[in-house]
Amino acid sequence: MNLGIDLSQIVYEGTGIARFTKGLTNAILDFDKKNSWTFFFSSLRKNLDPEIKNKIEYKGHKLIKWKLPPTFLSFLFNDLHNLLNLTPIPHILTANLDWFITSDWSEPPLNIKKAAIVHDLVFLRYPETVAPKILQTQKKRLNLIKQESRIVFTDSNATKYDLADLLKIGSKKIIVNYPGVEVKKPTIEQINITIKKYHLNHPFILTVGKQEPRKNIDRLISAFSKLEDKKLDLVIVGPKGWEAESINYQLSNIKYLGLVSDIELFSLYSSCLFFIYPSLWEGFGYPVVEAMNFATPVATSNNSSLKEIGHDAAFLFNPLKVDEISHCIKVMKSNIRLRKVLSKKGQERSKIYIWKTYFNKLIHTLYDHRS
């Protein structure tokens, strides 16, 4: 088959969508020995990682790049597409493709079969936690997916349920395919360098994610402050997002590190007392599985995909209740036996999420729906 994919979202470091897109791109390049791929990339200011670019060319696939901002693509492919009810049009760059896999941002009108990947519907479940521009873009995109996509891949059964419940997309059209999660074990030296660099002198709990309302950092900080334990730190990692300025990081034992390198992140996973992820809604939950890979005990929300991904290998709590989050922290901190159990179960569960399995299901599904 001749296949096309939009990988433009790969450049947004520190986000789950960037991690997913990079993982999928590498899986295609590593495992596909049969099909021909055309990779599409567009960004006005950001550049594609040279390692990815060189790998695409080395494997004999095609890379098409544009210097167009995502706002323009959204206007062209979402706004005008919806407004003018554009008929799928042939395009010189995609005419020979059997399938085109769209990005997380825009839905071009094409006269070939399209597959979409929908990660979550947080913008419908908790619209107040999403930036207005993203909310409007995703609503328009989802409307087009419902009308035009032959297949909709999702990262979890939770998102499949949301697609059927909120958008009335037929369940036969929705394919659940768990993403892979790749990590690299840091050396003792790398861990020590990271600990020293960020002055982490006390035992600490770790949370990771873009600093925006849906990640629920405000409630986590409130819950943590109730402990009044000056010998335990809360370490927060992730880029600043929409309304991040409203988050109060001022407590002396709260350390906001911002965006860190992968090896620093892996060092933090490896050395924290436990990992906590109080998100209000997710479609998968990359940080949860990343932490489990390092045998790090995990506590996370009892909602959306998080209870599905965590299953019995994580301590689950209601992320809307500060007292419940605080209780979770107390229990996880004091119960060594619980941490050991979750550590073992989590590491075993993390083995489910591998990219080769994802890639095989993706390709088999596209083959099965060729006609």
Secondary structure, DSSP 8 states (H G I E B T S, - for coil): -EEEEE-GGGG-TTSHHHHHHHHHHHHHHHH-SS-EEEEEEE-SS----HHHHHHHHHTT-EEEEE---HHHHHIIIIIHHHHTT---B--TTTTT-SEEE--SS----BSSEEEEEE---HHHHSGGGS-HHHHHHHHHHHHHHHHH-SEEEESSHHHHHHHHHHS---GGGEEE-----------HHHHHHHHHHTT--S-EEEEES-BSGGG-HHHHHHHHHTT--TT-EEEEES-B-TTGGG----STTEEEEES--HHHHHHHHHHSSEEEE--S--SS-HHHHHHHHTT--EEEESSHHHHHHHGGGSEEE-TT-HHHHHHHHHHHHH-HHHHHHHHHHHHHHGGG--HHHHHHHHHHHHHHT--
